[in-house]
Amino acid sequence: MQSTVVRPYRCVIAPQVRQAELFIRWSGYHPRECRIVTTPRDLLGLSLEGWETWFLQRMWPCRTHEDVQRMQEMMWRARARGADIRRWWT
């Protein structure tokens, strides 16, 4: 018997998991097709070429300088891994 493992083909970059889950549910995607990224460490070892990569813009819970810098760092790291960033504005 073969096991069916669903490989995620979408990456959602968000400040918190709950916000990414709401975006996935609202968009109609299946949760197993999406990988949620909330820290720069979550991007280690990923090649995002050919993936849909969503960046949740303006959904930051606390807009301190550090929070904005962390979100920007995740976007830069995703681009360095071949991601074509799509922004979702709130």
Secondary structure, 3 states (H helix, E strand, C coil): CCCCCCCCCEEEECCCHHHHHHHHHHHCCCHHHEEEECCHHHHCCCCCCCCEEEEEECCCCCCCHHHHHHHHHHHHHHHHCCCEEEEEEC
